[in-house]
Amino acid sequence: MIYFDNAATSFPKPDIVYDSIMKAMKEYGANPGRSGHKLALRLSREIYETRELIARLFNIKNPMNLIFTFNCTEGLNIGIKGILERGDHVITTSMEHNSVLRPLKALEKEGVELTIVKGDLAGRIDPTHIKNSIKKNTKLIVTTHVSNLTGTIMPIDEIGQIARENGILYMVDAAQSAGVYHIDVERMNIDILAFPGHKGLLGPQGTGGLYIREGLDIKEIFQGGTGSISHLLEQPDIMPDRYESGTPNGPGIVGLGAGVKYILEVGIDKIRKHEEELTQHFIEEALKIDKVKVYGPLNVKEQGAVVSINIGQEDSSEISYILDQNYDIQVRPGLHCAPMAHKTIGTFQQGVVRFSFGPFNTHEEIESGIKAIKEISEQV
């Protein structure tokens, strides 16, 4: 089996992740923050350690400004819906995932004004276009860091600076970048950062997080038990409890911490360099194949480890099926929950076959993937 679907979920995970989850489940899988006995206290400490590790990774000064979610989508919804109100204006881009666009479109129906800045055919966003879209009532700019369709790396440093200079909040969707690219919330002027645990951070599904800048008041989107200030019927306003109602995925968060620990030990630069080399290898060889169209900047300094292709006019789902059934190669076809991005690069009707690489893929696997593409292109 060759797994090239890391943009959906990284696989496999480091052994330390599996071991940490099972240990938590078997030895101290109690309810953190809900009891005073030693099992609950141990899991609470392990969860806080994960909070500290992630804070270190993203240069978050106060770990308590980091809340845990069940995925990146939840974090994006909390940030977007907790900030924007009727009469506000928000700027985003055509390269966003539906996890950004759908909440924004829902708010548009409730009186929030929305501007979508269009990318070019390679998925690039010009920061000047964002700057020129600012209005008096612009409250938020929200962009992805790396496109899940083309792998295009967005200029979040420049966008963050534009936001800061104009007194506008900036939210970043780090679904495809967290754990692979350096993210410094202070230097990049990021006010809100949403990320999944199960992709580049190498944790399990059912984990994710949201960073909220110190002093920023974001309305919580649901309320419930937090294990704190239980004598009051109102939701606590302390961080992170305000946003963490209900029992958390304790063993999953412990596993996420193990994934982050692995990244910090191996080194994010080393992981990124490996993925860049795999991506460059794939792009160079794919471009040599007749009938194959490769999308994106086609330059690893502008493109993450996500490469989308098509073979002639063949349906992307059919190509994916052949790769899976005949070659045991796992990829993702279709629209990738990013229909506007597909319209931007001209693939809305056909979709694309997306190859996405991770830290445990090899150059030998790249060669096998290229060989399969060549053979399929000769047969269709």
N, C-alpha and C positions, 0 to 999 in steps of 0.2 A: 504494500500500500504506500502511495505517495500523497501526502496531505498538503495541498496548496490552497487552503481556505482559512488562513490565519486572520484575515480581516473580519471574518465572522466570529471566530473563536480560536484562540491559539491552541494547538495540539501537536505533540504531547506537552505536558507540563513537566517541570523539573521534579525529580523524585521527592525532594524535600516538601513540595506542595502536597502531594498525595499523603506522605507520611504524617505531616502536620495535621491535616484534616482528620485522618483516621485516629490519631492520638487524641485530638480534642474530643472527637465523638465517643471514644471508648473510655477515656480517663477522667474527663472533666466537662462533659457536655451538659452542664446545667444552664440556668437562665441568668445571664449576666445583668447586674444592676437591679435584680429583682429580689435577691436574698442576701443574707449576710454570712452564709456558710462558706466553707473554704473552696468548694467546687465553683460556686458562682463568682467568688472573688478572684479565683485564678483565671477564669475565662474573661472577666472584666479586665484584668491586667494584660492578658494576651491581646485583647482588642485594642487597648490603649497603646500597646507596643506597635501594633500595625499602624495606628494613627500617627505615631511618631515617625515611623519609617517612611510613610507616604509624605509627611510634612518635610522630611529631609530631602526626599526625591524632588519635590516641587518648590523648595525653598519657602515653605509656609512657616512663618515665625511662631505662630501659636497653633499647636495641633488641635486645640479645641474648636478652631474655625473650620475644621474638616469634618463633614458628616458622612456617614455611611448610607448608601442606598443599595437597592437590589440590582441596579444596572445603570448605565449612562442615561438612558431615556428618562428614568425617574428624576435624576439630577437635573436634566435639562428642563423638565416640566416644572420642577420646584423653582429653579432660577428664573425661567421665563414668566411663569404665571404669578410668581411671588413678587415680581418687580413691576410689571406692566399693568396699567390701568387705562380705562376709557380716556381718550384724548391724548395719550402718549403716542410717540412715533418710535418705531424700531427699524433698524437697518440690518439686513442679512444678505446672503448671496444665493445665486442659483445653484451652487455646488453643495448645498446642504443636504443632509440626510432628512428623511421624514420626521425623525425625532426632534428636529428643530422646526421644520416647516409646518407640520401639522399643528403643534401647539400655537404657533404664530397665526396660522390661518383661522384657528378656532377663536383666538382673541380678536382677530380682525372683524369677525362677526359681532363682537361685543364693543366695537368702537375704538380699537387700537389701530393706528395707521401703520401700514407696512410698506417698506421699500425693499425690493429684491434687486441687488446689483448683479448684473449678468457677467459670467466668466467668458473667456475666449474658448476657442476650439480645443485647447489643451487643458482647460479647466482653471487657468490662471485668473486671479482677481487683481485688478489694479486698485491699490489703496486710494488713489486720487478720486476714483469713482465713488468710493465710500465717503470720502471727505466732501465731495460735491453734493452728496445726498443728505447731508445734515440739515435739519430744520430747527426752528426755535424750540419745538416740543420733542426733539429727539432725546430719548431717555436711555436707550440701550442699543449697542451694536453686538450682534452675536454671529460668530463664524466658526466653521470647522478649522482645525489645524492642518489636517491632511485629509484629502478627499478619499472617500471609500470607493469611488468609481475609477478615478484616474491616478490616484496617488499623489496628486498635485499638492505640494507644500505651500500653504498660504502664508503671506507676509504678516504674521501676527505681531511681530515687534513693531512694525510701522503702523498697523491698525491700532494697536494698543496706545501708541504715542498720540495718534490722531484723537482717539477717545479721551485721553487724559487732558490734552490741550483744550478740548472743547467741553470739558466737564460732563462727559457722557460715560455711562457704565459700559464695560466691555466683558462679554462672556465668551469663553472658548470651549468648543466641543473637542475634547482630546481623545475621542474614541479610537482613532487610528494612530495616535502619536505617543500616548502615555507609555513609558517604559522603553521607548526607542529613541525619542528625540528629547533633548534637554528642554525642560519647561521651568522657567523661573517666574513665579507669579509677581514678584516684586519688580524685577528688571523689565518684564514684558508688560507691566501695567495691566495685569489681568485681575479683574474684580471678582469674577465668578468662573470657576473651572469645573467642568463635568467630565467624568472619565469612567470607563468600565473596568472591572477587575479581571475580566476573563479573557482579555485580548493581550496587548503587549505587556501588561503587568503580570501575566502568567498565573493568575489566580483562577478559582473556579467560577462557573456561572452562578448567578444569584448574588454577585458582589459588584460594588461600584462606589463612587463617592462624588462629593460636591464640596469644593472649597468656596467659602464666602468671606470676602475681605472683612477685616475687623471694623466694626461699627456700621456695617451695611445692614439695613433692616429689610429682610425679605420675608414676606408673609408665608407662613407654612400652609401647605395645601391639604393637610389632614391632621387630625388631632387624635390623642389617645393616651394610653398608659406609657409612662417613660421611666417609672421606678423612682422618680424624683418629685418632690413637692406634691405628694399624693393627697394631701389634705385639701387641696384646691381643685375646683371643677374647671378652672381655666387652664389652658395649655401653658406650661412653663416657658419663660422667655430666655432661659439660659442656654448657652451653646455647650454641646451640640444637641442637648435633649429636645429643644424646640422642634427639631426636624426628624427625630429618631423615635417616633411613636411605635409601640409594638415590639415584640421580641425580634432581635436582629438575627441574621444568619451567622451566629457565633463561630462555628467550625469553618464556615466559608471565609469569614474575615481573617481567621487565623491562617488559613491556606493562602489568602491574598498577601498577608504579611510575609509568609515564606517566599512567595513569588517575588515580592519587592526586595526582600533580603538577598535573594539569588541575583537579582539585577544589580544591586549595589555591590555585591561581592565580585561578580564577573566584570562589571563596568559597562555603563550604558554606551560608551563610545565603541567598545569592542562589539557589542550586540549590533549597533547601528552599522558599523563598518562591514560586518558579515552580511547583513541584509542588503546593504548597498551593492556588495560584490555579486550576490545572487541575482539581484534585480538587473544590474548591468549585463550580466551574463545572459539572462533570459531575453532582455530587450535586443541585444546585439544579434542573437541567433534567430529570434522570431522575425526580425526585420528582413532576414535573408530568404524567408519562405514565401514562395509565390502564393497569391490569394489571401495572404494574412495581412490584416490591418491592425496596427498597434496604436493604442490611444494614450494620450497624456503628454507631458513635456519630453519624455524619452531621455531624460538626463537625471541621474541619481542625486544630483545636488538640488534638484527641483522636484523630485518625485520619490515618494516613499516606496515600500516594498509591496506595492499594489500595481499590477499590470493587467489591463483589459485588452482583449483581442477579439477579432471576428475572423472567420474563414469564409471568404466570398460573401454570398448572401444567405448562407446557411443559418437556420434558427439556432440561437445561442444555447437553448435548452437541449436541442438535439446533440450538439457538439459535447456539451457537458455530460450527457447520458452516455455517449460513446466512450468518453474518457474514463468514466466511472466503471462501466460494464466491461469494456474491452481491455483497458489498461490499468485499472485500479488506481486512477488518479482522481483525487477529489478537488473540485473547483466549484465556483458558484456562477450560474448563468442568470440572465434576466435583467431586471431593473434595479436590483440591489437597494430597494427602499429609497431611491434617489431619482425619481422621475424627471425632476427639473434639471438635474445634472445631465441626464441622458439627452434631454432636449437641447441642452447647451452644446454638447459635443456631437449631436446628430445621430444618436443611436436609440432613440426612443422606440422605434418600431421593431428593430431587430434585437435590442438588448446587447449585451456583450458576455463573453466568457472571461470571468475574472480569476486571475492567478494571484494569490497573495502569500508571501513567504514569511517564515518565522525563524527564530534563532536556531532551531534544530533541523532545518532543511539543509541539504548539501548540494554541491555542484553536480554530483552524480545524478541526483534527482532532477536537477534542471535539465541535464542532458536527456534524461528519459522523457521528460515532459516535451522537450523540443522534438525528439524523435517521434513521439505520438502525434504531435501537431502536424509534422511533415507527412506522416502516413495518412492521416485523416484528410489533409488538404489534397492529397493525390487521388483520393477515392471519391470526393464529393464533386 
